[in-house]
């Protein structure tokens, strides 16, 4: 375990001296959402543990964008700064993976949840925040995985400015990729939609009209690979050998939410076009009392700034929940 700094104590929360593995809150996932929640909780003097396996979704990207005052910052530097900040408020960080979670048996202080880590350590939390994010499953086209986060990208809001006015391709992974191609035209007038394994007849009539109006060339045929020259994408090769000169390629990875803990604890889930995600309220609370979801664990479209916001809201709400639960318990004690 890496304890970043000694906890300063908590007058109203869990008594750390009674159980070194007992916490007010355990946060699983040390990305923007998890660190933001931990920062709020640390400043509220809550004994908090962040468990992080070190697998950020935006790890392949050299820079992140759209976060006011942090635009262009390297994701690794952003996370390092966040870890340093939570350290100043007594939050503990453990480099490990949470492999299971279950309700803590009655009578076991502090109640809530028991989380088992890959190292074998078991910790207990009154509240549990799952901020484990998701994993991008890329289409198995040679060259795509190797260049992902560089000139093979997926989000125009994240990378569109840097790829502006370049010859641009969009690799279709489903008929929904037509929407992605249409969005990309805001950043480039030279866009080609490579249908790959999608049939043109599968595209909605409305999408076909819009693609034509936007000047997007629809290219049928399976993509067999990328053309790279001097460590730079220069083209997209089709199965018949034809090469289309392109400098950037958008893809739409299949999102694989890391929802094992949520599922194990019985959180209600919902199916979306982008995967299965927990049903949460506006604060991030799941259908299981004390169990929260934030960041990409709560939805596909959470950018870094949105994830940080969700983490902040969950952390602030949990502190209030703990405070009033403790006060109510104290008020119920015999005089």
N, C-alpha and C positions, 0 to 999 in steps of 0.2 A: 504494500500500500504506500502511496505517496501522500503524506499529509502536508498540505501546502503551508499551513500555519496553525498554531494552537488555537483552539476555539476559546472565545472570550467568555463563554457561559451564557445561560439563558434563564432569567428569573422566572418566567412563566411557562416555558416549554418543558421538554423532557429532561430529567435529571441525568446528565451525562455520567455522573459518578456511580450511578446504580447499574449501568450496563454499557460497556464501551462500544458495543455493537448496536445500540439503540439510538435512533435518530428521530427528530421531528419529521424530516422529509428525506427520502432517498430519490435522487434524480438519476434515471438511467438514460445516458446519452449526453455527451459533452459538446454538442454543437451550439449554434446560436440560441436555440430554444432552451436547452438545458442549462447553459451558462447564464442566460438572462434570468431564468427562474431562480437559480442558485444565488445570483447577485442580490436579488430582492430579498430572498430568505435570509441570506447572511447579514444583510443590513438590518433586518428585523430581529437579529439575534437568535435565529432558529438554528438548532444543530442540524446541519445539512451535509449529506454525502452525495457527491457526483461520481457515478460509475461510468467510465468511458473506455470503449474498446479501441478508440483511435482510428475509426473508419469513416471520415466525413464524406458526404456525398459529393461535395464540390472539390474534393482533393485533387482531381486531375487538372483543375483550372488554375491558371497562373494568377488571375485577378478576379475579384468579385465587383459587381457594379449595382447601382441603384440604391445603395445604402447611404443616406445623407451623411456627409462628413467622412465616410469611409470608402467612397467610390474609388475603385482601382486598387484597393488594398489586397494583398495576397491572402487567400483564405487561411493559410497556416499562421500568418502574422496576426490575423484577426482573432483566431482561437487562442494563440499564445497570450495576447493582451487580455482576453477574457479570463483565462486561467489565473493570470497575475492579479486581476481585479478581485476575483472571488477569494483569493488567498488572503487578501487584506481584511476580510471579514470572517475569518475562521472557518470557511467552508473547506471540507476535505475532498480531495480528488483521488480516486483509486483507478489505476490503469488495469482494468479487468473487464470481463464480460458477464452480464447477468444472464444466467442460464435457466433460471426458473423463479417463479414467484407464487405465493399462496397466502391465503388469509392467515394471520397469526392466531393461534389457538386462544380461546378465552382465558383470561387470567395471566396472560403473558404480556408484561409491560413492554412497550408502550401501546400495544394493540395495533390494529391496522394490517400490515403486510410483512411477510418474511421473504427475503430475497436471497437466493443462493448464487454465489459467483463461481466462475470457472475455476478459480484458485481453491475453492472449497470453503471459503469464508461465508458465513451466514450473517446477514444484517437484518434489522427490524426497523420499520418505519410506521409512523402514524399515518402519513400520507405518502403516496407513490406517484411520481411524475414519469411517464414514459415518453421520452423524446429521442427514440432510437432511429427515426428517419426512415429512409427507404433505400433500396439498391436499384440502380439502373441496369436493366437487362438489354443489352444492345443487340441489334440485328446482326446475325453471323455473316456479315459481308467482310471479306479480307481487307484489312486496313482501317476499318471503322474504329475498333477498340483501341488500336495503337495511337490514333490521332484524336481521340475524343478529348474534348476540353481545349483543343488547340485550333485547328481549322475544321474539325468535325464537331459541331455544336448542336445544342437542342433548344435554346431559349433566346429569342431575339431581344427580349428585355435585358437579358444578361450580357449578350455579346453582339447585338445588332449594330451598335454604333461602331465597334471596332471592325465589323465586316461590311460597313456601308459601302455602297456603290461597286462592290466586287461582283464578278460573275458567280452566281449563287445557285446551288442545287438543293433540293429537298428530297430526301429518300423516303418514299411512302412505306409505312409499315401497316397502315390500315386506311380505309377511306377517309378517316378523320385527318389524315395528313394534308388533305386539300386545304383545310382551315389553316394549318401551319404555313403552307405555301402562300396563302393570301396574306397572312400577317407579315411575312417576310418582305412583301412588296413595299412596305413602308420604309425599308432600309436599302432596297436595291431595285432598280428597274429591269435587271437582267436575272430573272428567276426561271428555273426549269424544275418541274415536278417529275421525278423519276418514279414511275409507277411500281417498278420492281415486281413484286408478286401480287399487286393489286390490279384488278381488271378495271379498265376505264368505265365499263358498264356499272361498276359498283359505286362510282362517284354519283352523288346526288345531282339531279338536274340543276338545282340552284347553284351548287358549287361549280359545275361546268360553265355555267353562264358567267359567274364571277371570275373564274380563272381566265376566261377569254377576255373579259372586260379589263382585267388587270394586266393583260399581256403576258401571262404565265404560259410558257410552252409545256405541254403535257407530253412526256416521253414514255411510250410503252416499252416493255421489255425488261428482263431481269438484269439487275446490276451484278456484275461478277467481281468487281473490285475497284480500288482507287488507284490513280496514277500519282506518284509522288516523285518530285525532282528537287534535289538539294534540300531535303527535309521540309518540303513545302507541297501542299496539295495543288496539283495542276489539272487534274481531270477525273472524270468518272467513266469507267469502262463498262459497257454492256456485254451481255453474253455473246453477241454476234461479233465482238471485237471493236465495235464503234466506240470512239472516245469523245466525250463532250468536255471541252475545256471549262473547268470550274475552279475557283480559288477557295471556296468555302462550301461545306455541305452540312445542311441541317438534318438531324434525325430525330425521331420521337421514340426514345427508349420505352420499353415496357416496365412500368413501375412495380417493384416488388416490395411492398411495405414490410418492415420488420415488426410484425405485430404479434410475435409469439407470446410475450408477456401479457398483452391485452387479452388475447384469446384464452390463455391459461386461467386468467382471473375471471373469465365469464363476461367480459364487456360486450355489449350489444354492438354488432357490426352492420355496416350497410355496403351494398355493392354500388360502385360507380363506374363510369366508362374508363377510369384510370386505376382501378383496383378496389380492394376492400379496405374500408377505413372505419374507425369507431364512431358511433353516434355520440356527439358531445354537445354540451350547451355552449352558450356564448363565452363562458369562462374557461372552457376546456375540460370540464368534468364529464367523465363517462357515465354509463349507467350503473357503475359499481361505486358506492360511496367511498370517497378517499382516493380514488384512482383517476388520474388526470392524463391527458394526452396533449402534446404540444409539438409544433414544427411539422415536418413531413410525416410524422407518425399520426397526425390528425387530418392530413389532407395532402393531395398531390401538388397543389399549386402554391405552396408556401415558399416564397422567396426568403432570403436570409433576413431581410428587414421584417417581414411578416412573422417569421419564426421567432425572432427576438421579442416581438410584441406579444405573441401568444405566451411565450415563456414568462414574460413580465407579468401579464395578467394572471396567469395561474399561480405564480409565486405570491403575489399580493393577496389574492383571494384565499389561498391556503393559510397564510398568516392570520387573516381574520377568522377563518374557520377554527383554527387552533386556539386562538385567544378566547373566543366566546365559548368554545367547548370547555376550556379549562375554568373559565369564570362560572359557567353554569354548574359544573361539577363542584366547585368550591362553595357556591351558594346553596347547593343541596345538602351539604354536610350538616350533621346535627350541630346545633349551637353549643 
